[in-house]
Structure formats: structure tokens, C-alpha cells
Amino acid sequence: MENKSILDILLETDINKISELSKTTVEINRLSKVLGEKLILDIRALTSQELEIIEGDNIYEKYIIKAVTIEGKKLTDPILLNKFNIKDPLKIVNKLFNAGEIFNLYKR
């Protein structure tokens, strides 16, 4: 039996599987303790087109706004913004998360 090279395996793999964007979840322990319930965030990989439009200042915040949801709702959901009396959606990131949490979410 012949061992296939990783290149052979890659070439045989369905292109749709390779192109699938990854998703992960992360718990924000600090907020889970405050809320008394687990706060689980869903984080999806961004497409190359989405990454291209993220430029300038507040790159971490822009990435998080695009990639993170809570129970299927975007961080820019009007109900969430109204709760914190926020007009600029980028400000919700700094309102909810501390600097270390923002950095860790960006790295994911």
C-alpha cells in the first residue's frame, strides 16, 4: 500500500471543504462570573473581502464587530447598543470587553 503525500490528499479534497470558513466559540470568564451565566461568544473567520475593508484605526474593534455574535445576534444589534446608550457601534466592544479580552478575541 502506497502512502499518499499531503499534496495528493489536498488535491483530492473537495474544494468546498477547503473553502469553508472556520467557526469557534469562546467563553468570557469575567462576564460569565458577573452575569451568573456562561457568556459564550460565537466567532467566525472572516472572508478575504471582509478583511480588506478593515483598515485604519480601531482594527481590533472592527474585526470583532464583524466576527463575533452572542446567541446569533451581532454586537451591533440596536437592543444591545440602546442598553449601553451607544451610538457608535465600535464603542460596544470597549464597553463589553477589557483590553486583554479584545486582544484574545482578535487572535481567534
C-alpha positions, 0 to 999 in steps of 0.5 A: 500500500502506497502512502499518499503525500499531503499534496495528493490528499489536498488535491483530492479534497473537495474544494468546498471543504477547503473553502469553508470558513472556520467557526469557534466559540469562546467563553468570557470568564469575567462576564460569565462570573458577573452575569451568573451565566456562561457568556459564550461568544460565537466567532467566525473567520472572516472572508478575504473581502471582509478583511480588506475593508478593515483598515485604519484605526480601531482594527481590533474593534472592527474585526470583532464587530464583524466576527463575533455574535452572542446567541446569533445576534451581532454586537451591533444589534440596536437592543444591545447598543440602546442598553449601553446608550451607544451610538457608535457601534465600535464603542460596544466592544470597549464597553463589553470587553477589557483590553486583554479580552479584545486582544484574545478575541482578535487572535481567534 
